[in-house]
Amino acid sequence: INSIINEINDNKIIKAINPTIQETLSIFNDAIILITGDSGSAHLSNITNTTTIALWGPTNKNKTGPISKDLTYIDLNLDCAPCYHKSRVGCGDNQCMQKILPEHVLTIFLKKIPQNLFLKKNN
């Protein structure tokens, strides 16, 4: 992932650490695409209509997942999922997340991202 960021980054890819909700929404509003986990970020992306790839794991996306026009779930649909219920008790061995490989994410990312983003500027 870092090699991809280094290859195409002209302030096009942002790694945000601990932003406020307002900062998060501002980043999402300016973003072309968001890659996030099964979390509040996936829900917040709906407010800005940002293209979103959500890595989904122990919860039931049909019951608790965000509703968005441009959302792609990466969900391995393992036999043990969903295992995270109201009691907030999961299996303790979140294979549903651990088995999502970077290659899975990259494949979806490359299908969703505008291809002209990869064009290098002529110096």
N, C-alpha and C positions, 0 to 999 in steps of 0.2 A: 504494500500500500504506500509506504513512504517513497519508494522509487517512482510510483505513479505521480504522487504529489510533487516530487522534485522535477519530474519530466514536464508536467503541464502547468505548474503553478506560476501564474502571474497574478497573485492574490485571488485566484479562482477557487482554491480549496482552503477552507478555514477549519482549524481544529480549535474549537472553543472549550475552555475549561472553566467551569463554575460561573457561567454568565447569569445575570438576573433574568427574570421572565421577560422583561421589556427588551433586554439585549438579545435574548434568545429569539423573540419574535422578529426583531429587526434583522438578525442574521438570516432567519428562515425566509423573511420577505425578500431579501436580496439574493437568496440562494437559487441555483438552478436545480439542484437535487440535494436531498437529505438522506443519509444512511443512519439509521438509529435502531436501538433495541426495542424490545417490548416494554415501552416506558411512556412517561408523560410527553416526551419529545415527539413521539409518533402522533399523539393526540393534538399537541400544539401546532404541528405542521398543517393540520386541517384549517386553522384560522387563516393561514397565509396562502393556502392552495399550492404549496410547494410540492413538486414531485418527490415522493417519499418511498424509500425502500426500508421496510421494517423487518428486522430479524426477530421472528416470533418463536416463543418457546413454551413455557409451562402453562400459560393461560389459554382460555378459549377465545380465539380472535373473533368468533361469531357472536360472542356475548359481551366481551370487554374491549375488543379492538376498535380503533378509530374508523370512522366512516369518511372516506375521501374519494374524490373523483380520480385522483392520480396517486394511488397507493398500491404498492406491490409488496406482498408478504413473501418472505423466505421462511417457510414453515416445513419442517421435515415430516410432519404428520406421523410421528412415531407412535407405536401401539400404546405406549405409556402416557401419552399426552391427550388431553390436558390433565395435569396433576396438581395444579395450583388453584385452590378453591378459596372460598370466603375465609376459611380458617388460616389462610396464608401458609399452609404447609405443603411443600412440594416433595419431590422424591429424594432430595438431598444429593442427587447425582445428575444434574441438569444436562444430560446427553443431548436433549433437544436443542440446546444452545451450543454445546461443545462440538457437535458434529456439523455445524454450519461452517463450512470451510471458506477461506478467503476467495477461492476460485468460484464458489457459488455466488458470492456477493459481487465479484468482479464481472461475472457473466451477465447478471441482471443490470448492473451499473452500465456496462457498455451498450446494452440494448436501450436504456432509458436516456442516457446523456446525449445532448446534441453533438453530432459528429464534428461540427465546425469548432468545437471547443478544443479539439486536439490539433488544430492547425497551428503551426509555429509561425511567429512573426518573422518576416525577412529583415535582417539587420542591415 
